[in-house]
C-alpha cells in the first residue's frame, strides 16, 4: 500500500471496526432482551430534557441535510418512570432512523403528550416512508426493505427490533404509521412518575 493511502485505509478500517463493534453490541443486547434476562433499572427522569439532549447530538447531520427538528413538549418538565439508559437508546434509534430516511429540506417532529395517565412520545419524519407490505416485518431482526438498503448501507437492521424489545420489556406499547413518499411516525408510551 502506497504511503499516501495509509490514512485513507486506516480511516476505513476504523469505520468498519466501529460498525462491527456496534453490530456485536446490538446482537448481545437483542439476545439479552429476547431471553427475558434484561433487568431494567427504573428511575424517575425528565423525558423532555432527555429529548433535548439527544436531539442536540443530531444537529450536525440535520444541518447537512437541511432538516429541522420541531420539538413540541408538554410542560417544561415531564417526569417518567422507566429505565433511563434503555429509553435513551430507543429515542436515539428512532431519531437516527428519522434523520437517515428524511429527504433534504424537511422536518422531523418530536412530541411529548399526556393521555390516559401515560406519557406518549412520538417521532414523525417526512421521509420516504415504509412500504405497506414491509410494515409487519420492521420489528424483525436484520430486516431491511429495499428502500432502506439503498439509503442505509451502515445499518444493521437491528435498531427497530431493539426498540420494540425495550418498550415491550417496560410493558408499554409502540406503534408505527407510515405512508410511502410521505413519512413515518413512531409513537410509544411510558409510565408517568
N, C-alpha and C positions, 0 to 999 in steps of 0.2 A: 504494500500500500504506500503510495507516494506520501511524503511528509505533509504536503499541503492538504491532504484529505483526512489526516488523523482526527482533527477537530470535528469534522462532519460525521465521521463514523463513530466517534466517541459519543456524540450527541444522539445518534440513532440507537446505539447500544444502551445509553442511559434511558431514553424514552421507552424502549422495549422492556428494559428491566422494570421500570415503573409500572408499565402495563401488566406484565406478568405478576408483579407483586400485588397489584390491585385485583387481578383475577383470582389469585390464590386466596387472598383475604375474603373476597366475595364468596368463593366456594365454601370456605370454612364457616363463614357467617351463615350461609344458607343451610349447611348441614346441621349446625347448632340449632337454628330456628326450626328446621323441619323435624328434627328429632325431639323437639319439645324440651330441650335441655337448656334453653335460654332462661337466665334468671334476670328479670327486669329490676332495675334499681330505681324504684319510684321516688320522685320528689316533686315538690311544687315549684314551678318556674313560670316566668313571663314569656308566653309564646310570641307576643308582639316583638319583644326585644330580640328573641332568637331569630325571628324572620328578618328583622332589620340587619342583624349581624351577618346572616347567611347571604342575604341579597348583596351586601357590600362586597362579598367575595366574587360575585359575578359582574361587577361594574366594568372591568376591562373587556371581557368577552362581549358584553352587551354594547359597549361603546364601539367596538369593531364592526358589529352588525347593525348599529344604529337602532338597537332595541331599547325601548323604555319599559322599566318595571313600575307599574302603578300599584302602590301598596295601600290597601284600604283596611284599616284596623278598627276593631270595636274597642273603644275606650283607649286610654293612654297605656293601661296595663291590663293584661288578660292572663290571669293565673290558671294554669292547668296542672293536672296530676298525672305524670307519666314518667317513663324513663327518658331523661333529657338527652342523653347521648344517642339513643336509638331514634328518637323523634328528629333530632338534628340530621341524622343520616337519611331519614325519609324525606325531609324538606330539601336537603341538598340534592338527592337523586331526582326528585320531581322538578326542581328548578334547573338542574343540569340538562335534563331532557327537554324542558321548555325552551331553553336557550338554543340547544343543538338543533331542534326541529322547527324553530321560528324563522320566518323569512326576514330579510333586511327591512328596516323601517317599519317594524310592527311593535306591538306592545304585549307585555305579559302582565296579567292582573293577578295579584296575590291578595287574598282577602281572609279576614277572620270575622266570624259572626257567632252569635249565641242563639241556638234554637233547641227547644225541648231539653233544657238543662245540660246541653253539650256545647263544647267549642267545635265549630266547623272551620276547617282550614281548606281553602281552595287555591289551586294554581291553574290559571287558564291562559293558554297561548293562542296566537293567531298563525300557527304553523301549518304544516302540510296535512295534519290530521292522520287518523289511523283508519285504514280500510275496514269496513263493516265486518268482513269475514275474518279479519285478524283480531278484532276486539276480544273474543273469548280466550285467545291464546297469549295475550300480552303479559299475563302473570306467570307463564311457564318459564322455567329455566332455559337460558340460552336462546329464547325466541327473539328473532328479529325479522320483521316483514321486509318486503322488497324495497320499500321506501326508506326504511331506516338503514338497510345495508348500504345504500348509496350515500347517505349523509353521515353516518356514524361508524367510521371504519375502526375507531379505537374502542368502541363499546363492547361489552362482554355479553349483553343480553341477559344480565342477571339483576340489574338495578330494580326493575319493577317487581320481580319475584321477591327480592329482599324487602322492598317497601310493603308489599302485601303481607308477607310473613310477620313483619314487625307490628303492623297495625292489627293483624289477627291475634298476635300474642298479647296485645293490650285489650283484647275483647272489644275492639272497636270496628268501624266499617270504613271501607274506602270504595269510591265509585269513580267511574270514568264515563264521560260523554264526549264523543268525538265525531266530527264531520270532515270528510276529506276536503282538502283545499280551503278549509275554514278555520280549523283549530281543534284543540283538545282541552278539556278541563278535568283535572283530578281533584277530588274532594274527600277529606277524611275527617273523622270525629275524634275528639279526645274528651276525657272527663274534666270537668271544671274542678279547681282546687277548693 
